[in-house]
Amino acid sequence: IRLPWQRRARAFMGDSGSMMLGFLLVWFCVELTQGPLPRLEPMSVVWFLAVPLLDMGFVILRRVMKGRSPFAADRAHLHHILLAAGFTPGQITWILIGLATVLAAFGWAGWRHGWPGYVMFYAFIAVFAIVALIGRRAWRLVRLVKRLRAGRRVA
């Protein structure tokens, strides 16, 4: 677990730790939306978990389109792309926290303003489509970001 103000990570979760964390997140989401006293709309919770869901969805889509197993390992996840672009782990942490906050704020706003679930769903699909379009050019964007960060002129 890496905290933004610490230079090094405190712990490495591995497969078992990440599966347990995912299980607990899903458990709480189901409880909040489907329990005896539902507190949130299901699509609002989807927006709270948008960053890992979008990342997972894009990576699976990319693997299937390349004819590979959706469960095959690779370095196409968002944090790998950001690392390849030259960002430090601390910067990546802040980027992902910021992105997650913006997307969760959209879900919270939709819940507070009573937006229908289908509106929230189609908005999420639209964001996924944008991520997929940008992601198709991810490695070109990596080269562009590297050049910009190095201060070189981009042709």
N, C-alpha and C positions, 0 to 999 in steps of 0.2 A: 504494500500500500504506500503510495507516494503522496505526501502532502505538499501543496505548492511551495511552501516556504522552506522545505527541507531539501537538501542537496541530493540525498540518496533515499531510496525506498526503504521502508521499515520491514516489509514482508513481501514475499512472493506468494500469490495465492495458488497458482497452478490450476490444473483442471478441476480437482475436487473443490477447491475454495471458490472458484468462479461458478461452478455448478450449484453449490450451496447458496451463494449470493443470488444467482438467478432464480433459484427455487423460492427463496424468501421474498424476493421482489414480486414474483408472480403470485405467491400466496397472499401477500398483503393487497395486491391489486384486485384479486378476485374477492377478497374479503371486503374491501372498500366499495366495490361495485355490485356484488351479488349477495352479500351477507344478509342477515336478518334486517338490518337497518342500512340500506345502501346510502352512502354518503356522497358518491361521485358518479358521474356518467361514465360508462366504459370508454368512450372515445377521448375523454379528458385524460384518463390514465394512459392511453396510448401516446398522447402528446408528452406526458411526463417522462415516458421511456423512449422518446423519439430517436435520440442519438444511437443507442444500441440497436434499436429496431431497424432504422434506416441503414446503418452500417451492415448489419446482418443480411437484410434484404438485398442490398446492392451486391454484396460479395457473393451470395448464393446465385443471384441472377447472372452475374458475370461468369461464374464457373460453369453454370449450365449452358450459357450461350457459347462457351468455348468447348463444350462437349466433355467437360470434366465432372467428376462427382461433386455435388454441392457440399460434401463433407471433407473434401480434400484440403489439406493445409496449404497456405500460400501467404504472401506478404501483401495482400490487397486491401487489408483493413485500413480504416481512416488514419489510425495512429501510425501505421507503417508508411503510409503515403506522406504524412506530415514529417516523419523522421527523415524520409528520403529527400524532402524539400529543404532540409537543413535546420528544422526547428529543434530546440532542446526538449528533453522530456518535461521540464518545468513549463516551457511555453506551450507545449501540446496540452498539458493539464489545464492551463488557463483557457486555451482555445476551446477545448471540449466542455469545460464548465460554462463558458460563455454561451456556446451553441446550445447546450442543454437547457440553460436558463431561459434563453429566448424562446425556444420551442415549448418548454413547460409553461412559460407565461402565456403563450397562445392558448394552450389547453385550459389553463386556469381562467383566462378571460372568457373563453367559450362556455365554460361551466358556470361562471358567475353571471353571464349575460343570458344564459338559457338558450344558446344556439342549439339547433337540432343536431342529433347525432349524425345524420347523413351529411350535413354541412361540414362537420368536423372530419368525417371520413373522407369526403372528396377533397378537402383541403390537404389532408395527410397524403392522399394519393398524388395530388399535384406536387407536393414537396418531394415525394419519392421520385416522381418523373423528372423533376429538376435535378435531384441528386444523381439519378441514373444518367442523364444527359451530360452533366458535368463530369461524372465519374468515368464515362467512356473516354474522356480525354485527360484522365488523372495524371498520367505520366508526362504528357506534354505540359500540363500545368505545373508539375514538379520542376521541370527544366526552366520554365518561365519564372517561377518563384525563386529558384536558385540564382538565376541571373539577376533578378531584381534585388535580392538580398545581398548579392556580391557587389552591387552598385554598377554592374555593367549595363551598357545600353542594349535595349531589346529591339531587335529588328522586326 
